[in-house]
Amino acid sequence: MAKLIVNGKVIGEVEGGTKLGDLHHEIEKAGIEFGCTDGQCGVCVCTVKRGLECLEEPSEAEEETLWRIGEYEENRRLTCQLVVKNGACDIIELESED
């Protein structure tokens, strides 16, 4: 289990295998907006401040969207596409641009 922190707000504990897009209602309350939740629009782009190693690698579809919207840095990801690795770490911290 990892503690999920979004824009400084603790969302709660997330288990390995959790897709953060499934928590979009809670994450939106902390300030990361969602659009499509399937990785196509790029609205939910965030910076992974801590715990990048705790997350599965981006899918080809996520990489294509990130490239299309001009996000090339490894720690810039689509929140809706983030999946927590099993037994990965203690803290995952995300931050939006706003």
C-alpha positions as CSV (number, residue, x, y, z in Angstrom):
1,M,0.0,0.0,0.0
2,A,1.2,3.5,-0.8
3,K,0.0,6.8,0.5
4,L,-1.4,9.0,-2.4
5,I,-0.8,12.7,-2.1
6,V,-2.2,15.1,-4.7
7,N,-1.3,18.8,-4.5
8,G,-0.3,18.4,-0.9
9,K,-3.6,16.7,0.1
10,V,-3.6,13.1,1.3
11,I,-6.1,11.1,-0.7
12,G,-5.5,7.9,1.1
13,E,-3.8,4.5,0.7
14,V,-3.7,2.8,-2.7
15,E,-3.0,-0.9,-3.3
16,G,-0.9,-2.3,-6.1
17,G,-2.9,-2.7,-9.3
18,T,-5.0,0.4,-8.6
19,K,-5.6,2.6,-11.6
20,L,-5.7,6.2,-10.5
21,G,-8.3,7.1,-13.1
22,D,-10.7,5.0,-11.0
23,L,-10.2,7.5,-8.2
24,H,-10.9,10.6,-10.4
25,H,-13.6,12.0,-8.1
26,E,-11.3,12.1,-5.1
27,I,-8.3,13.3,-7.2
28,E,-10.4,16.1,-8.8
29,K,-11.3,17.4,-5.3
30,A,-7.5,17.8,-4.8
31,G,-7.2,19.9,-7.9
32,I,-6.3,17.6,-10.9
33,E,-9.0,17.9,-13.5
34,F,-10.0,15.0,-15.7
35,G,-11.6,15.0,-19.1
36,C,-12.0,11.7,-20.9
37,T,-10.4,9.4,-18.2
38,D,-9.1,7.1,-21.0
39,G,-5.8,8.9,-21.8
40,Q,-6.8,10.7,-25.0
41,C,-7.4,14.3,-24.0
42,G,-4.4,15.1,-21.9
43,V,-6.3,17.3,-19.4
44,C,-5.1,15.3,-16.3
45,V,-1.4,15.7,-17.0
46,C,0.6,16.0,-13.7
47,T,4.1,15.9,-12.4
48,V,5.0,12.8,-10.3
49,K,7.0,14.5,-7.5
50,R,7.7,11.3,-5.6
51,G,7.1,7.6,-6.4
52,L,7.7,7.4,-10.1
53,E,9.3,4.1,-9.5
54,C,6.0,2.9,-7.9
55,L,4.1,3.3,-11.1
56,E,3.8,1.1,-14.1
57,E,5.5,2.3,-17.3
58,P,3.3,4.5,-19.6
59,S,1.3,2.6,-22.2
60,E,1.9,3.3,-25.9
61,A,-1.4,5.3,-26.0
62,E,-0.3,7.4,-23.0
63,E,3.0,8.1,-24.6
64,E,1.3,9.2,-27.8
65,T,-1.0,11.6,-25.9
66,L,1.9,13.0,-23.9
67,W,3.9,13.5,-27.1
68,R,1.0,15.2,-28.9
69,I,0.4,17.7,-26.0
70,G,4.2,18.5,-25.8
71,E,5.0,16.7,-22.5
72,Y,8.3,15.0,-22.9
73,E,9.7,14.7,-19.4
74,E,9.7,11.3,-17.7
75,N,8.0,12.6,-14.6
76,R,5.1,14.1,-16.6
77,R,2.3,11.6,-16.8
78,L,-1.5,11.4,-17.4
79,T,-3.1,10.9,-14.0
80,C,-5.9,8.8,-15.4
81,Q,-3.4,6.3,-16.8
82,L,-1.3,5.8,-13.7
83,V,-1.3,2.2,-12.3
84,V,0.3,1.5,-9.0
85,K,2.9,-1.4,-9.0
86,N,2.4,-4.2,-6.6
87,G,4.4,-3.8,-3.4
88,A,6.1,-0.8,-4.9
89,C,6.6,1.9,-2.3
90,D,5.4,4.1,0.6
91,I,4.4,7.4,-1.1
92,I,3.2,8.6,-4.5
93,E,3.0,12.4,-4.7
94,L,1.4,14.1,-7.7
95,E,1.2,17.8,-8.5
96,S,-0.8,19.7,-11.1
97,E,0.3,22.9,-12.8
98,D,-2.2,25.2,-11.2
